[in-house]
Amino acid sequence: MSDPAPTMEGMRAATETAEPALPSPDLLAERLLPWFDAHNRTELPWRRPGTTAWGVLVSEIMSQQTQVARVAPVWEAWMERWPTPADLAAAPTADVLREWGRMGYPRRALRLQECAAIIAEEHGGTVPSDPAELERLPGIGTYTAAAVAVFHYGGRHAVVDTNVRRVVARLGGRSDAGAATTRADLAAAESLLPEDPATAARVSLALMELGALVCTARKTECGACPVADACGFSGQELPAGPSRKRQRYKGTNRHVRGEIMALLRDADGPVERARIDAVWTDRRMVDEAVAQLIEDGLIGTDEAGRFELPSR
């Protein structure tokens, strides 16, 4: 028996519940790229002409969980000191951690130095252009690999961070994306890319810029958006949600670890345990932080049992 023909009510309901279609790649590029040319944050030092693939990779690692305004001066000092992977690979790890400063999550500095060594030894000092090859490097995930392949090498790959996921979700009629990047997110972003790799690379960066400057998590400035007429969420209000309290930092494990690292970075030599204990009043938290830092390879001890940054 054949299925019954759809009723007008059923067709109307399906139309009302279906998500708006994403704009075509050509339409998106036509609307978005002129805006990007006018609003591209060229003051970010890694967007200067002549920035190497290594410079782009360093900027992406540093920008993970750190605001770009804090990253910019550290990136400039870092690239002046270690302009190539071989330079960083040969550097004392203690110097690398000192240069990282207070950007937080200093294990990123260790992973970056590991990357540098592999690039220097196994890739002749040239950062790979293939995302799959990049993902084999320590600490490099799907996003960072695609970012280097696109933003430096001009490849046609979906570069999907939080900003891009949000913009793509709203283009498709949703207020926001989920908490983590999915295959569907990658496929949706890739469907927006023109076939020409050079144009696709610019669209990828423009989508990210749009999410950072206009289509943000807290507001939708549709009047300033160049693709509002092709957006499924244009003109709608963001749903009210629970107010997000600023996460407490002081007194957390991260805070205590950061204070210990700051003490060792600023010290002229190895530090006695008594000075480590003085960074925070809770001895249990200090013990826990010290154990974690040793396990992560971020601090070590000398023959006298004093604490110092890694000497390798």
Secondary structure, DSSP 8 states (H G I E B T S, - for coil): -------HHHHHHHHHHS------HHHHHHHHHHHHHHH--TTSGGGSTT--HHHHHHHHHHTTTS-HHHHHHHHHHHHHH--SHHHHHTS-HHHHHHHHTTSS-THHHHHHHHHHHHHHHHSTT---S-HHHHTTSTT--HHHHHHHHHHTT--------HHHHHHHHHHTT-S---SS--HHHHHHHHHTS-SSHHHHHHHHHHHHHHHHHTB-SS-B-GGG-TTGGG-TTTT--------------TTSHHHHHHHHHHHHHH-SS-B-HHHHHTT-S-HHHHHHHHHHHHHTTS-EE-TTS-EES---
